[in-house]
Amino acid sequence: MKGATGMNSTNGVENIDFPLYHGTSTLFLESIVKHGLGGCNPIEEWKVLECAREIYPLVQEHLASDQNYESKMFSFELMTQQSQNAMNFQHGDTYLSPAKGTAIRYAIDKKYGSELLSYTLDFLDGLVTRRVAGVCDKLYRKYPQIFTTLQISAAPMLFVIDGVKISDLLTEKGFDPLDSVASILDARRDYPNDSEVFIQQTNFRLKKPVAINNVSAWLINVSKWHIGSPEYSLRQVV
């Protein structure tokens, strides 16, 4: 592996000494403060994937011809399948990015701080608005937390994590992270002012929770929206 700078060894365990970032929303702030980042899995707890799979046939029937939803249909289908091909559509794990901008764009783009939850709620809202049979009674009884979340106005958040152990990470697709870490270190060394350009597509899965005392939390205040390059300011809350 090139360049030892960027990793420290403590009791034989290597730690990354550059920050990693997680973009989400205020919807999950209380849980993260209480349980740590990655300590609670609301996607599993709320049965978001089960709900997404149940509403997908209704989405096909009632929303496929609506221009507001048509462009999102294919991605939503891959999410219900938990597909992992050129792009990763697996959800439920906590993902970290070495690129601050990537995490911030994710948080801003995903209204509810989770891709699967945001898509599910978007389509669910369309079904509710159209009063599709079985949605507001049968599905509501099965997924009350998801329906309650429809009424919540969430704000984007950035979490900054320091000192993550390499042994606590996997690559985005679930493999050993050492090669990815080495590539990030090379980019940071060779392109210190532009490294984010080279590392923005590299993400990690977190294998175990990170205590809140190793995390700082920031509200993202978007002042102007541009696709791919929003203008924003950050305010620390934790």
Secondary structure, DSSP 8 states (H G I E B T S, - for coil): ----TTEEEETTEEEE-S-EEEEEEGGGHHHHHHH-BTS--HHHHTTHHHHHHHHHHHHHHHTTT-HHHHTTHHHHHHHHHT-BSSSB---SSEEEBS-HHHHHHHHHHSTTS-HHHHHHHHHHHHHHHTT-TTIIIIIHHH-HHHHHHTT----EEEEEE-S-BGGGEEETTSS--HHHHHHHHHHHHH-TTTHHHHHTT--EEESS-B-GGGEEEEEEEEEE--TT--EEEEEE--
